[in-house]
Structure formats: structure tokens, C-alpha cells
Amino acid sequence: MSEFKIYRGRDKGEQCWRWRLVDSNHKNIAMSEESFIKSSVKRSIKTIKDKVNLSTPVFLDESNEDTDKGYRFEYFQSEKNSEWYWRLKAGNHEFMAIGGEGFSSKQSILKSIENVRVEMGRAKIIFENPEDDPVCEARNQDDTKENPSIPPGS
């Protein structure tokens, strides 16, 4: 089963939460393009899960197709290493996700995008460190209230 794994980025500030989509073989197949505050990272993933599916369009990056109609995948070949990469773009032109690796052929990148479109819809959302999950934090706070001898965060 694939999973969106939420984790704390290197920056220890408030806006340092990121996600990666991991397939059933434990391979990173997509990751967030930007960092989020903790309270919005899950909401961002849910939006992607709602908007991305097998009918999400795929375009070569040089395409001048209108992107104001919703989410789309764009793929391109790097001039630096000649590998193929993809990114997920929202209707407002913001990049929402990028692929986990480069691919040697156009056929491989298109197969990867198809896989990501499927996995995004069925992946469950988890925190890499379960103690970071607000549900777990709330439960710990409730336990502390019920039993004051338990130190917070234990």
C-alpha cells in the first residue's frame, strides 16, 4: 500500500513540514515541492488526492496548453544530464509536487506519471514519526490531563 509520509524538514521553523509519496516497494515516487506549516500539510495532500487521478492531463513542458483549468503533469528532459523529470502543476501555475528521480527515456517518465496518478488517489496519509501526528499529540495531552503524573509528550 502506498503512503503519503509527512515529515519535518531540515529547517526547524514552523513552516518546515513536507511530504513524500512512497509506493508499496518503499520507493519515493513523488515529493512536495514546497514546505508547509504543520496545520496545512495534510490539507494540501487531501487536495492533491481529490484533484489528481488517471484523467489528470500530462503535457510536454514546452506545451502552451492553458493550465488554468486545473492540475496537470508536465514532463521535460534536462539539458544537464539528458534525463526525464516530471512535476505536478496546479491551475494557478504553482508547482505542487516533483518526481522522486530522473528517467532515461520518455516512455519511462510517462509510465512513472501514470503510476503516480494511481498511487496518489489510493495512498493513505501518515506522519513518518507517529508522535508528530496532531491526533497523537491531542491524545497525549488528554492523557496528561487525566493523569497529572504523566509528563507532557510522554
C-alpha positions as a Python dict, from the first residue, in 0.01 Angstrom:
ca = {
    (1, 'M'): (0, 0, 0),
    (2, 'S'): (134, 342, -91),
    (3, 'E'): (158, 619, 167),
    (4, 'F'): (191, 994, 182),
    (5, 'K'): (451, 1029, 458),
    (6, 'I'): (459, 1365, 634),
    (7, 'Y'): (791, 1457, 789),
    (8, 'R'): (969, 1752, 944),
    (9, 'G'): (1216, 1916, 708),
    (10, 'R'): (1568, 2024, 796),
    (11, 'D'): (1459, 2373, 890),
    (12, 'K'): (1319, 2361, 1243),
    (13, 'G'): (1090, 2661, 1189),
    (14, 'E'): (710, 2646, 1182),
    (15, 'Q'): (694, 2613, 803),
    (16, 'C'): (912, 2306, 769),
    (17, 'W'): (669, 2020, 707),
    (18, 'R'): (698, 1825, 383),
    (19, 'W'): (556, 1506, 234),
    (20, 'R'): (674, 1226, 11),
    (21, 'L'): (469, 963, -168),
    (22, 'V'): (615, 617, -110),
    (23, 'D'): (496, 316, -310),
    (24, 'S'): (445, -38, -180),
    (25, 'N'): (812, -115, -257),
    (26, 'H'): (917, 169, -19),
    (27, 'K'): (1041, 380, -312),
    (28, 'N'): (989, 758, -317),
    (29, 'I'): (782, 831, -627),
    (30, 'A'): (683, 1194, -555),
    (31, 'M'): (756, 1468, -305),
    (32, 'S'): (621, 1807, -209),
    (33, 'E'): (773, 2097, -398),
    (34, 'E'): (740, 2332, -103),
    (35, 'S'): (729, 2326, 276),
    (36, 'F'): (410, 2376, 476),
    (37, 'I'): (309, 2471, 824),
    (38, 'K'): (206, 2163, 1016),
    (39, 'S'): (-162, 2254, 1024),
    (40, 'S'): (-185, 2273, 643),
    (41, 'V'): (35, 1989, 516),
    (42, 'K'): (-239, 1726, 548),
    (43, 'R'): (-492, 1959, 383),
    (44, 'S'): (-253, 2004, 89),
    (45, 'I'): (-224, 1627, 43),
    (46, 'K'): (-602, 1585, 59),
    (47, 'T'): (-641, 1848, -214),
    (48, 'I'): (-394, 1663, -435),
    (49, 'K'): (-574, 1334, -366),
    (50, 'D'): (-904, 1498, -469),
    (51, 'K'): (-765, 1667, -782),
    (52, 'V'): (-524, 1408, -926),
    (53, 'N'): (-642, 1089, -1094),
    (54, 'L'): (-599, 896, -1418),
    (55, 'S'): (-770, 1174, -1613),
    (56, 'T'): (-525, 1442, -1492),
    (57, 'P'): (-363, 1566, -1815),
    (58, 'V'): (3, 1511, -1900),
    (59, 'F'): (193, 1760, -2118),
    (60, 'L'): (542, 1802, -2250),
    (61, 'D'): (682, 2110, -2072),
    (62, 'E'): (711, 2312, -2394),
    (63, 'S'): (335, 2281, -2445),
    (64, 'N'): (147, 2610, -2438),
    (65, 'E'): (-176, 2446, -2327),
    (66, 'D'): (-384, 2652, -2084),
    (67, 'T'): (-319, 2544, -1724),
    (68, 'D'): (-596, 2748, -1562),
    (69, 'K'): (-832, 2451, -1585),
    (70, 'G'): (-681, 2251, -1302),
    (71, 'Y'): (-396, 2025, -1213),
    (72, 'R'): (-163, 1883, -1477),
    (73, 'F'): (160, 1687, -1502),
    (74, 'E'): (444, 1833, -1703),
    (75, 'Y'): (750, 1638, -1807),
    (76, 'F'): (1077, 1760, -1953),
    (77, 'Q'): (1426, 1648, -2043),
    (78, 'S'): (1713, 1803, -1850),
    (79, 'E'): (1980, 1975, -2056),
    (80, 'K'): (2229, 1897, -1779),
    (81, 'N'): (2206, 1516, -1774),
    (82, 'S'): (1953, 1432, -2052),
    (83, 'E'): (1727, 1252, -1802),
    (84, 'W'): (1350, 1300, -1797),
    (85, 'Y'): (1170, 1456, -1497),
    (86, 'W'): (812, 1548, -1412),
    (87, 'R'): (633, 1797, -1190),
    (88, 'L'): (271, 1846, -1088),
    (89, 'K'): (136, 2194, -1151),
    (90, 'A'): (-186, 2342, -1010),
    (91, 'G'): (-423, 2558, -1213),
    (92, 'N'): (-270, 2868, -1052),
    (93, 'H'): (69, 2766, -1203),
    (94, 'E'): (223, 2669, -868),
    (95, 'F'): (429, 2351, -859),
    (96, 'M'): (275, 2109, -611),
    (97, 'A'): (497, 1802, -646),
    (98, 'I'): (803, 1671, -824),
    (99, 'G'): (914, 1322, -918),
    (100, 'G'): (1143, 1122, -697),
    (101, 'E'): (1407, 1058, -965),
    (102, 'G'): (1515, 1111, -1325),
    (103, 'F'): (1436, 862, -1602),
    (104, 'S'): (1640, 762, -1904),
    (105, 'S'): (1356, 762, -2158),
    (106, 'K'): (1034, 944, -2241),
    (107, 'Q'): (848, 612, -2219),
    (108, 'S'): (977, 557, -1864),
    (109, 'I'): (874, 903, -1744),
    (110, 'L'): (524, 861, -1885),
    (111, 'K'): (492, 524, -1710),
    (112, 'S'): (608, 686, -1384),
    (113, 'I'): (347, 962, -1414),
    (114, 'E'): (75, 704, -1474),
    (115, 'N'): (186, 517, -1160),
    (116, 'V'): (187, 838, -953),
    (117, 'R'): (-165, 930, -1076),
    (118, 'V'): (-291, 592, -949),
    (119, 'E'): (-99, 590, -619),
    (120, 'M'): (-189, 946, -520),
    (121, 'G'): (-556, 856, -515),
    (122, 'R'): (-525, 546, -300),
    (123, 'A'): (-235, 632, -70),
    (124, 'K'): (-305, 671, 298),
    (125, 'I'): (-170, 974, 485),
    (126, 'I'): (60, 915, 780),
    (127, 'F'): (320, 1101, 980),
    (128, 'E'): (666, 947, 948),
    (129, 'N'): (706, 997, 1323),
    (130, 'P'): (367, 900, 1472),
    (131, 'E'): (423, 1135, 1766),
    (132, 'D'): (412, 1431, 1523),
    (133, 'D'): (52, 1347, 1428),
    (134, 'P'): (-185, 1605, 1584),
    (135, 'V'): (-420, 1318, 1676),
    (136, 'C'): (-141, 1157, 1879),
    (137, 'E'): (-49, 1495, 2033),
    (138, 'A'): (-412, 1554, 2135),
    (139, 'R'): (-432, 1204, 2283),
    (140, 'N'): (-111, 1266, 2482),
    (141, 'Q'): (-249, 1596, 2614),
    (142, 'D'): (-572, 1423, 2718),
    (143, 'D'): (-371, 1152, 2899),
    (144, 'T'): (-174, 1420, 3082),
    (145, 'K'): (-496, 1596, 3189),
    (146, 'E'): (-641, 1270, 3319),
    (147, 'N'): (-321, 1171, 3496),
    (148, 'P'): (-112, 1474, 3601),
    (149, 'S'): (179, 1246, 3695),
    (150, 'I'): (242, 1179, 3322),
    (151, 'P'): (476, 1446, 3187),
    (152, 'P'): (356, 1611, 2862),
    (153, 'G'): (488, 1441, 2546),
    (154, 'S'): (543, 1106, 2719),
}
